[in-house]
């Protein structure tokens, strides 16, 4: 009997449960999709290094899913609590009719079970379907061929069912606990709202703006996130307090200010709309603060994930100018016997790796150290940013100051499709491959200073620069300052930093085989005392491509989950209050208000309620993303425009969808 009652309640109130059900189903779908990577490798033609990156991605997603499961559990409990509160009068009626609490609890358990089974089944079906699309996306991101056939992940299924079964079990216990805590009078009486005093609210509002301004200043101008994270707890704490005080104080004086603008306040149903919004903010400021912070996390995760992907992919192209490079590294302070290019080539020939039939062209390029390393103050004074200037002077990031022969530089420029550089004997060209120092180099270029390199005064002539890697390397943006000078200005006893034997192959698809051959030859006794490091463009691309995919999926996973969580909280709050507002709209209808004006009233209320936390979160994100982008610069120059576009699309799709569902659901509840 009680199961039939629960089934009838779900069937009768399916509109009430719809948004809750959709959220559960979508959460299950998302959870399955991002835990099904292990089976995807079966249909992708991946190399050994790519296989390792996929394994890392699988483990990353599994551990991240633990955190996501906790977030979803709190979200589901929160949504369930709103549904229970909305049904307080219904539950009170059961008690008035003599139904004991343990029987009511059983009905709620059955309802949770029914919705849980339906959402789990639906979410799994959608997840299995969408995981096929995700496989194609993954193959595209890894740039590998796809031998497609239908994929089903048994491990992801077990993990998803297990995780959500625990969540639903907790929800059942929670419902029983909540019901036992309520008294009959609590279930049938109306809730009263506390109205704050205007002057106190205005004072708190000004205080919130001051705290947020302090937080923004701390984040932007001290840039502590880049250097040490020392101030990060302060930024998070102050930002959270400022956000909480903002929403706490907003409702207290908002309507008082708008009342002064009679043309706005007295127009159409604006009196009713503003009072409704004021009441909602006043009673839900805590949840709106939480939603704002979750939206900040969502926007930050999405934009940073996309940005890291684009930045790393761009940097990969810059650090792989050759199919293969065998570099002879000279560690600081432990320089092996110096070799010129002829001697270096002789070592290569002796190893027997230069006569491979697949080699099309080879060239040795060199980079040298300079005594300027000990006198960076000679040009760091031109750097306007205090933190960057300190980094250079204290050598905190192992600031490297290198010299490259003009002939080698022009060779790489030609290979990468750029025009050659022409320098006089008293000129030098400065650039950096470390995007973090882009502004510092720009400041130095603007001053066009004259510096001493190998006891020769040289003037920096370029206004802009092209970041060029002199050999294929796995290091993304490692060289802080690189000076190009004419070959004859470099003395014969100049300390080398690196010499690289660069190879262009006739068939680039044989890079892996060539790399394996070189590695075998390097294990001979004749090569043991040389600090050789070989890198093929393919291996570098695969390793960094895997890293960019991991960043992208982590950003998507976190961003989408927190976006859904934010939207569902706002949606459930609106729908739970729709029943309470029935009598207000009934009165408006009786006094002659047409349906168009009523719909406009509903639309404006929901729009403002959804937009307020989103707008503040966007402002927080604008500040936060600028700071995080400074960290992204360690991987190369970033372009926030395209990541912002993708983030905006996801916000529009998810947040906009929940807004539309809420608007339609609100009108349906009022009609009923």
Beta strands, then each sheet from edge to edge (+ up, - down):
strand 1: 324-329
strand 2: 359-369
strand 3: 401-405
strand 4: 427-431
strand 5: 450-453
strand 6: 456-460
strand 7: 481-485
strand 8: 496-505
strand 9: 532-536
sheet 1: 5+ 6- 4- 7+ 3+ 2- 8+ 1- 9+
end
